[in-house]
Amino acid sequence: MKLAKIIENIDCKVIGNTNKKVEHLTHMAQEAKPRSIYFCLSGKFANGMQWVQTALENGCDVVVCEQSCTTKRGVTQIIVPDARK
């Protein structure tokens, strides 16, 4: 499914290209792969923002986060008020 279709009814700020095919969703950076969306979730002991680079190294090129993060060129950021919703 195309990223644009997935986020069409979501209140978000988009930085980057939404014309990307998505085949996998994960909140575990180690499980990210090409065509994945990585969700940066904050927890009691860790913040998913700490693992963005790992997700990108594994081939992910779409990140859902609650604040903008530093990424490599070509990575799409979907910035939302609450990444858990």
NUBAGU-347704 format. One line per field, with one value per residue: x negated, y, z negated of N, C-alpha, C in turn; residue number from 1. Coordinates in steps of 0.02 Angstrom, whole numbers, always signed. Each point is the difference from the previous one (the first is absolute). Example, Ala and Ser with C-alpha at 12.3 -4.5 7.8 and 13.67 -1.06 7.14 Angstrom:
% residues 2
n.X: (-660_+18);
n.Y: (-284_+53);
n.Z: (-390_+36);
ca.X: (+45_-42);
ca.Y: (+59_+59);
ca.Z: (+0_-3);
c.X: (-45_+39);
c.Y: (+60_+55);
c.Z: (+0_-37);
midren: (1_2);
//
This chain:
% residues 85
n.X: (-42_+23_-54_+8_+17_-54_-30_+39_+20_-65_+9_-39_-64_-6_-57_+3_-16_+63_-33_+4_-23_+50_-42_-27_+29_-38_-4_-24_-47_-13_+66_-23_+29_-24_+31_-37_+49_-45_+33_-16_+4_+27_-44_+9_-34_+33_-32_+50_-4_-19_+49_+12_-62_+15_+60_-32_-46_+59_+2_+23_+52_+40_+2_+37_+2_-12_-63_-20_-29_-63_+9_-12_-29_+62_-12_+58_+14_+36_+13_+12_+58_+23_-61_+31_+25);
n.Y: (-58_+52_+31_+34_-60_-25_+56_-16_-36_+8_+29_+21_+8_+8_-30_+12_-52_+7_+5_-32_-58_-19_-42_+42_-12_+42_-17_-54_+43_-50_+8_+63_+11_-9_+56_+14_+5_+41_-23_+63_-51_+42_-27_-42_-43_+7_+35_-16_+64_-34_-31_+63_+14_-40_+29_+58_-21_-19_+60_+14_+26_-22_+58_-29_+65_+20_-2_+51_-43_-9_+2_-53_+24_+17_+13_-29_+59_-36_+64_-33_+19_-60_-26_-4_+55);
n.Z: (+0_+31_-20_+57_+20_-30_+18_+51_-52_-2_-59_+50_-14_+65_-11_+65_+36_+19_+56_-58_+20_-39_-29_-45_-59_-34_-64_+29_-14_-41_+1_+2_+58_+61_+15_-53_-44_-26_-53_-12_-41_-43_-40_-49_+37_+56_+45_+41_-16_-54_+30_+17_-20_-50_-6_+6_-43_-27_+27_-59_+33_-49_-34_-47_-14_-62_+22_+35_+40_-15_+65_+36_+53_+18_-64_-1_-28_-40_-11_-55_-28_+19_+2_-58_+26);
ca.X: (+42_-38_-1_+49_+67_+0_+4_+45_+49_-36_-24_-73_-44_-42_-63_-24_+41_+50_+12_-42_+36_-10_+18_-15_+3_-35_-25_-65_-48_-37_+43_+12_-28_+26_+73_+28_+11_-23_+35_-42_+43_-32_+20_-22_-72_-35_+34_-12_-42_-70_-11_+15_-57_+0_+53_-22_-54_+32_+34_+62_-5_+56_-1_+55_-26_+37_-39_-45_-64_-51_-1_-37_+39_+46_+42_+61_+21_+71_-2_+68_+2_-8_-17_+36_+70);
ca.Y: (+58_+62_+40_+54_-29_-18_+60_+51_+26_+8_+68_-7_+41_-45_+24_-50_-29_-49_-47_-58_-61_-24_-71_-25_+49_-25_+46_-28_+21_-59_-36_+43_-24_+41_+8_+1_+61_-8_+43_+19_+2_+14_-45_+16_-5_+17_+42_-27_+46_-23_-57_+18_-17_-73_-15_+23_-45_-62_+12_+38_+68_+39_+2_+36_+25_+55_+60_-10_-30_+3_-60_+6_+23_-48_-29_+38_+5_+13_+27_-4_+19_-60_-54_-61_+1);
ca.Z: (+0_+2_-62_+5_-16_-71_-43_+28_-48_-64_-13_-5_+42_+40_+28_+47_+53_-22_+55_-15_-15_-68_-8_-67_-54_-60_-50_-19_+51_+22_+47_+58_+62_+55_+5_-68_-39_-69_-47_-58_-59_-64_-53_-68_-6_+62_+48_+66_+38_-8_+44_+70_+44_+9_+48_+66_+22_+21_+63_-9_+26_-25_-73_-33_-63_-30_+14_+56_-18_+51_+40_+62_+58_+28_-52_-12_-70_-13_-68_-28_-70_-41_+46_-20_+23);
c.X: (-45_+6_+53_+70_+6_+12_+52_+49_-31_-23_-75_-35_-45_-62_-26_+54_+50_+18_-45_+44_-18_+25_-7_+3_-36_-16_-68_-50_-38_+40_+15_-37_+24_+76_+35_+17_-23_+35_-45_+46_-40_+28_-26_-77_-39_+44_-19_-42_-73_-18_+12_-57_-4_+53_-21_-55_+28_+43_+66_-8_+62_+0_+60_-26_+41_-36_-48_-67_-49_-1_-43_+47_+44_+46_+61_+17_+75_+2_+73_-1_-13_-11_+34_+71_+6);
c.Y: (+62_+38_+54_-25_-15_+61_+52_+30_+11_+72_-5_+53_-48_+36_-55_-26_-51_-50_-61_-60_-23_-72_-25_+58_-29_+57_-25_+15_-59_-40_+40_-29_+46_-4_-4_+71_-16_+51_+13_+8_+15_-47_+22_+2_+22_+43_-26_+45_-21_-53_+16_-21_-75_-20_+20_-45_-67_+8_+38_+70_+42_-5_+40_+20_+59_+66_-16_-29_+6_-67_+11_+23_-57_-33_+46_-2_+16_+22_+6_+21_-59_-60_-66_-3_-11);
c.Z: (+0_-66_+1_-18_-74_-44_+21_-50_-69_-6_-12_+43_+36_+24_+45_+46_-28_+55_-6_-16_-71_-5_-71_-49_-61_-48_-27_+56_+30_+52_+63_+61_+56_+4_-68_-21_-71_-43_-60_-60_-62_-52_-67_-5_+62_+45_+69_+45_-3_+52_+73_+46_+13_+52_+71_+28_+25_+63_-3_+30_-16_-76_-24_-69_-24_+7_+57_-25_+58_+37_+62_+56_+27_-51_-11_-74_-2_-73_-25_-74_-47_+45_-18_+27_+73);
midren: (1_2_3_4_5_6_7_8_9_10_11_12_13_14_15_16_17_18_19_20_21_22_23_24_25_26_27_28_29_30_31_32_33_34_35_36_37_38_39_40_41_42_43_44_45_46_47_48_49_50_51_52_53_54_55_56_57_58_59_60_61_62_63_64_65_66_67_68_69_70_71_72_73_74_75_76_77_78_79_80_81_82_83_84_85);
//
